[in-house]
Amino acid sequence: MVRVGIVGYGNLGRGVEAAVANNEDMQLVAVFSRRDPKSVKIRTENVPVYALDDAVNHKDEIDVMIICGGSATDLPVMTPEIAKNFNVIDSFDTHANIPTHFANVDKSAKAAGKTAMISVGWDPGMFSIARLYGNAILNNGKDYTFWGKGVSQGHSDACRRVEGVADARQYTIPVPEALESVRNGENPELTTRQKHTRYAYVVAKEGADKKRIEKEIKEMPNYFADYDTTVEFISQEEMDKNHSKLMHGGSVFRTGVTGLNGENKHVIEYNLKLDSNPEFTGAVLVAYARAVARMNSEGMIGCKTVFDVAPAYLVNMSGDEIRAHLL
């Protein structure tokens, strides 16, 4: 039984909670929150909620701590700090900053003899594996990744961190012509701006400077600066009515050629269509939390990514069962 702790009980934390409940070899031990624990009502019966500052007092009760914070400001601080006392896993998704985050978490985990894993989800995560396999098989080719149409949790969180924003949902939308060109094997040269557009629905606080908010969002590095972004201000009522569902998805392509003269063309596509981004991400985190526990028990310490995990570590099956049913 893998004993799990959850840090943070927002959309992703609830998704992780549901995934733990659906895995018979996993047990939710506790939820940790920066809010007043008495104000946090979770769905799993008889599981306590503690203040995050009290987490260290429960380090012997938990095999893996799943950290469900935002990538903009939470995870760069929380993951290396919590890795000083726990095996940890997070869904850090600011691609440009992954090397720095990896180094910081690796330092903490190695010093503590713990196993840590970062950037686990569907991108980075499952899409990353698809890219790696595609490059290994079609080593003479091109990579393409498209996200959406769907709500990006990380980008929505980044919008909500802008001063004067009460709520926000950010939709990532593939440019249809670009997607079709790749799917047809035309190997187009596409800039970031040519592949996606971004649309942000924002609820502004009373009296907030909407022009400043729009400018800050559109110019935000690593999130919006490289995209054609539309910011639309709406009421909280409209947000709750029309933008409460957190669907998402996307596609990873590897195009390439084989043969002595490159005479045969190939297209690999890995596609996801998700009704619930946080629930799917939570399910991925829980599968890799199982791997973290197994890897730590075998003495593998320091920071890892999905690239370092053998597929057999992810499932609650024996080697014989895997070979009989999945090979």
C-alpha positions as CSV (number, residue, x, y, z in Angstrom):
1,M,0.0,0.0,0.0
2,V,1.4,3.4,-1.1
3,R,0.6,6.0,1.6
4,V,-0.1,9.4,-0.1
5,G,-0.3,12.9,1.2
6,I,-1.7,15.8,-0.9
7,V,-0.4,19.3,-0.6
8,G,-3.1,21.8,-1.8
9,Y,-6.8,21.1,-2.2
10,G,-7.8,23.0,-5.3
11,N,-8.9,21.5,-8.6
12,L,-5.8,19.4,-9.0
13,G,-5.8,18.3,-5.4
14,R,-9.4,17.0,-5.8
15,G,-8.3,15.2,-9.0
16,V,-5.5,13.5,-7.2
17,E,-7.9,12.5,-4.4
18,A,-10.2,10.9,-6.9
19,A,-7.4,9.0,-8.6
20,V,-6.1,7.6,-5.2
21,A,-9.6,6.4,-4.5
22,N,-9.6,4.5,-7.8
23,N,-6.4,2.6,-7.1
24,E,-6.6,-0.2,-4.6
25,D,-3.0,-0.1,-3.7
26,M,-3.0,3.6,-2.8
27,Q,-4.2,5.1,0.4
28,L,-4.8,8.8,1.1
29,V,-3.3,9.5,4.5
30,A,-3.7,13.3,4.8
31,V,-4.3,16.6,3.0
32,F,-2.1,19.6,3.8
33,S,-3.2,23.2,3.2
34,R,-2.0,26.7,3.6
35,R,-5.6,27.6,4.4
36,D,-7.1,27.0,7.9
37,P,-7.5,23.2,8.0
38,K,-11.0,23.6,9.6
39,S,-12.2,25.4,6.4
40,V,-11.1,22.6,4.0
41,K,-13.7,20.0,3.5
42,I,-12.5,17.0,1.5
43,R,-14.5,14.2,0.0
44,T,-12.7,11.2,1.5
45,E,-14.1,10.2,4.8
46,N,-11.9,9.9,7.9
47,V,-8.8,11.5,6.3
48,P,-7.5,14.5,8.3
49,V,-6.6,17.9,6.9
50,Y,-3.5,19.6,8.5
51,A,-1.8,22.9,8.1
52,L,1.1,22.7,5.7
53,D,3.4,24.0,8.4
54,D,2.7,20.8,10.3
55,A,3.6,18.4,7.5
56,V,7.1,17.6,8.9
57,N,5.4,16.1,11.9
58,H,3.8,13.4,9.7
59,K,6.8,12.5,7.6
60,D,6.9,8.9,8.8
61,E,3.2,8.4,7.8
62,I,3.6,9.2,4.1
63,D,5.4,7.4,1.3
64,V,4.9,10.1,-1.3
65,M,3.7,13.7,-1.1
66,I,1.9,14.9,-4.2
67,I,2.2,18.7,-4.4
68,C,-0.7,20.4,-6.1
69,G,0.4,24.0,-6.4
70,G,0.8,26.4,-9.3
71,S,3.9,26.5,-11.4
72,A,4.1,30.3,-11.5
73,T,5.0,30.8,-7.8
74,D,4.1,27.8,-5.7
75,L,6.1,24.8,-6.9
76,P,9.5,26.5,-7.4
77,V,9.5,27.1,-3.6
78,M,7.3,24.2,-2.3
79,T,8.8,21.2,-4.1
80,P,12.4,21.7,-3.1
81,E,11.4,22.6,0.5
82,I,9.1,19.6,1.0
83,A,11.7,17.3,-0.6
84,K,13.8,17.9,2.4
85,N,11.5,15.5,4.4
86,F,9.4,13.6,1.9
87,N,9.5,11.7,-1.4
88,V,7.7,14.2,-3.7
89,I,6.0,14.6,-7.0
90,D,4.7,17.7,-8.8
91,S,3.3,18.9,-12.1
92,F,5.5,21.8,-12.8
93,D,4.7,22.9,-16.3
94,T,6.7,26.0,-17.1
95,H,8.8,24.3,-19.8
96,A,11.5,27.0,-20.0
97,N,12.2,26.8,-16.3
98,I,12.3,23.0,-15.9
99,P,16.1,22.7,-15.9
100,T,16.4,25.2,-13.0
101,H,13.5,23.6,-11.1
102,F,15.1,20.1,-11.6
103,A,18.4,21.3,-10.2
104,N,16.9,22.9,-7.1
105,V,14.7,19.8,-6.3
106,D,17.6,17.4,-7.0
107,K,19.8,19.2,-4.5
108,S,17.2,18.9,-1.8
109,A,16.2,15.3,-2.5
110,K,19.8,14.0,-2.7
111,A,20.7,15.7,0.6
112,A,17.7,14.1,2.3
113,G,18.0,10.7,0.6
114,K,14.6,11.2,-1.0
115,T,13.2,10.5,-4.4
116,A,11.6,13.4,-6.2
117,M,9.8,13.7,-9.5
118,I,8.9,16.9,-11.3
119,S,6.8,17.9,-14.3
120,V,4.4,15.0,-14.3
121,G,1.1,15.3,-16.1
122,W,0.1,15.2,-19.7
123,D,2.4,18.0,-20.9
124,P,5.0,17.9,-19.6
125,G,4.6,14.2,-18.9
126,M,2.7,11.9,-21.3
127,F,3.4,14.2,-24.3
128,S,7.1,14.3,-23.3
129,I,7.3,10.5,-23.6
130,A,5.5,10.6,-26.9
131,R,8.1,13.1,-28.2
132,L,11.0,10.9,-26.9
133,Y,9.6,7.7,-28.5
134,G,9.0,9.6,-31.7
135,N,12.5,10.9,-31.9
136,A,14.0,7.5,-31.1
137,I,12.0,5.8,-33.9
138,L,12.0,8.5,-36.5
139,N,15.4,10.1,-35.9
140,N,15.2,12.0,-39.2
141,G,12.1,14.1,-38.7
142,K,10.3,16.9,-36.9
143,D,8.3,17.4,-33.7
144,Y,5.0,19.2,-33.4
145,T,2.9,19.7,-30.3
146,F,-0.6,21.3,-30.3
147,W,-2.6,22.0,-27.1
148,G,-6.4,22.5,-26.9
149,K,-8.9,23.6,-27.4
150,G,-9.1,23.6,-23.7
151,V,-8.5,25.4,-20.3
152,S,-4.9,25.6,-19.3
153,Q,-4.7,25.4,-15.5
154,G,-1.2,26.9,-15.3
155,H,-2.0,29.8,-17.6
156,S,-5.3,30.4,-15.9
157,D,-3.4,30.5,-12.5
158,A,-0.9,32.9,-14.0
159,C,-3.7,35.2,-15.0
160,R,-5.3,35.1,-11.6
161,R,-1.9,36.1,-10.0
162,V,-2.1,39.5,-11.9
163,E,-3.1,42.3,-9.5
164,G,-6.7,43.2,-9.8
165,V,-7.9,39.8,-11.2
166,A,-10.6,38.1,-9.2
167,D,-11.0,35.0,-11.5
168,A,-9.7,33.9,-14.9
169,R,-9.9,31.0,-17.4
170,Q,-7.5,30.8,-20.3
171,Y,-8.2,28.7,-23.4
172,T,-5.5,27.5,-25.7
173,I,-6.7,27.0,-29.2
174,P,-4.7,25.3,-32.1
175,V,-4.7,27.1,-35.4
176,P,-6.7,24.7,-37.6
177,E,-4.7,25.3,-40.8
178,A,-1.4,24.5,-39.0
179,L,-2.8,21.3,-37.3
180,E,-4.2,20.0,-40.6
181,S,-0.9,20.7,-42.4
182,V,1.1,18.6,-39.9
183,R,-1.5,15.8,-39.9
184,N,-1.1,15.6,-43.7
185,G,2.6,15.2,-43.4
186,E,3.5,18.5,-45.1
187,N,6.2,19.3,-42.4
188,P,5.5,23.1,-42.2
189,E,7.9,25.5,-40.5
190,L,5.7,27.0,-37.8
191,T,6.5,29.7,-35.3
192,T,4.9,29.6,-31.8
193,R,2.5,32.3,-32.9
194,Q,1.4,30.3,-36.0
195,K,0.5,27.2,-34.0
196,H,-1.8,28.5,-31.3
197,T,-3.9,31.4,-30.2
198,R,-4.8,32.1,-26.5
199,Y,-8.1,33.5,-25.2
200,A,-8.4,34.7,-21.6
201,Y,-11.7,35.4,-19.9
202,V,-11.1,37.6,-16.9
203,V,-13.2,38.8,-14.0
204,A,-11.7,42.0,-12.7
205,K,-12.0,43.2,-9.2
206,E,-14.1,46.3,-8.6
207,G,-12.1,49.4,-9.6
208,A,-9.2,47.5,-11.1
209,D,-7.4,49.0,-14.1
210,K,-8.5,46.7,-17.0
211,K,-6.1,48.1,-19.5
212,R,-3.1,47.4,-17.2
213,I,-4.4,43.9,-16.5
214,E,-4.8,43.2,-20.2
215,K,-1.3,44.5,-20.9
216,E,0.3,42.5,-18.1
217,I,-1.3,39.3,-19.3
218,K,-0.4,39.8,-23.0
219,E,3.2,40.6,-22.2
220,M,3.8,37.8,-19.6
221,P,7.0,35.9,-20.5
222,N,6.8,32.1,-20.8
223,Y,3.0,32.3,-20.9
224,F,1.5,34.8,-23.4
225,A,4.2,37.0,-24.8
226,D,4.8,34.7,-27.8
227,Y,1.2,34.2,-28.7
228,D,-1.7,36.2,-30.2
229,T,-3.7,36.6,-27.1
230,T,-7.2,38.0,-26.6
231,V,-8.4,39.1,-23.1
232,E,-12.1,39.5,-22.6
233,F,-13.5,40.9,-19.3
234,I,-16.7,39.2,-18.1
235,S,-18.8,39.0,-14.9
236,Q,-18.3,36.3,-12.3
237,E,-21.8,35.1,-13.1
238,E,-20.9,34.5,-16.7
239,M,-17.7,32.8,-15.6
240,D,-19.5,30.4,-13.4
241,K,-22.2,29.7,-16.0
242,N,-20.1,29.2,-19.1
243,H,-16.5,28.4,-18.0
244,S,-16.6,26.1,-15.1
245,K,-15.7,22.9,-16.9
246,L,-12.0,22.3,-17.2
247,M,-11.7,20.3,-20.4
248,H,-8.5,20.1,-22.4
249,G,-6.4,17.9,-24.7
250,G,-4.1,18.1,-27.6
251,S,-1.8,16.2,-30.0
252,V,1.9,15.4,-30.3
253,F,3.2,14.6,-33.7
254,R,6.5,13.2,-35.0
255,T,6.9,13.2,-38.7
256,G,9.8,11.6,-40.4
257,V,11.2,9.4,-43.2
258,T,12.7,5.9,-43.5
259,G,14.6,4.1,-46.2
260,L,18.1,4.5,-47.5
261,N,17.0,7.5,-49.6
262,G,14.2,8.7,-47.3
263,E,11.6,7.5,-49.7
264,N,8.9,6.6,-47.2
265,K,7.1,9.2,-45.0
266,H,5.5,8.5,-41.6
267,V,3.4,10.5,-39.2
268,I,3.1,9.4,-35.5
269,E,0.2,11.1,-33.6
270,Y,-0.6,10.8,-29.9
271,N,-3.9,12.5,-29.1
272,L,-5.8,13.3,-25.9
273,K,-9.3,14.5,-25.4
274,L,-10.0,15.3,-21.8
275,D,-13.3,16.1,-20.1
276,S,-11.4,17.1,-16.9
277,N,-7.8,18.4,-17.1
278,P,-7.2,18.2,-13.3
279,E,-8.7,14.8,-13.0
280,F,-6.6,13.4,-15.8
281,T,-3.5,15.1,-14.5
282,G,-4.2,13.8,-11.1
283,A,-4.5,10.2,-12.5
284,V,-1.1,10.6,-14.1
285,L,0.4,12.0,-10.9
286,V,-0.9,9.0,-8.9
287,A,0.5,6.5,-11.3
288,Y,3.9,8.1,-11.1
289,A,3.6,8.4,-7.3
290,R,3.5,4.6,-7.3
291,A,6.8,4.7,-9.3
292,V,8.4,7.2,-6.9
293,A,7.6,4.9,-3.9
294,R,9.1,1.9,-5.7
295,M,12.1,3.7,-6.9
296,N,12.9,5.1,-3.4
297,S,12.5,1.6,-1.9
298,E,15.2,0.5,-4.4
299,G,17.6,3.3,-3.4
300,M,17.1,5.6,-6.4
301,I,17.4,9.1,-4.9
302,G,17.4,12.6,-6.3
303,C,15.2,14.3,-8.8
304,K,13.7,12.3,-11.7
305,T,11.4,12.9,-14.6
306,V,9.1,10.7,-16.6
307,F,12.0,9.8,-18.8
308,D,13.7,8.0,-15.9
309,V,10.8,5.7,-15.1
310,A,10.5,2.1,-16.5
311,P,6.8,1.6,-17.6
312,A,6.5,-1.4,-15.3
313,Y,6.8,0.8,-12.2
314,L,3.6,2.6,-13.1
315,V,1.0,-0.2,-12.8
316,N,-0.3,-2.2,-9.9
317,M,0.6,-5.5,-11.7
318,S,3.2,-8.1,-11.5
319,G,5.7,-8.7,-14.3
320,D,3.8,-11.9,-15.2
321,E,0.5,-10.0,-15.4
322,I,2.0,-7.2,-17.5
323,R,3.5,-9.7,-20.0
324,A,0.3,-11.7,-20.2
325,H,-2.2,-8.8,-20.6
326,L,-0.3,-5.8,-22.0
327,L,2.6,-7.0,-24.1
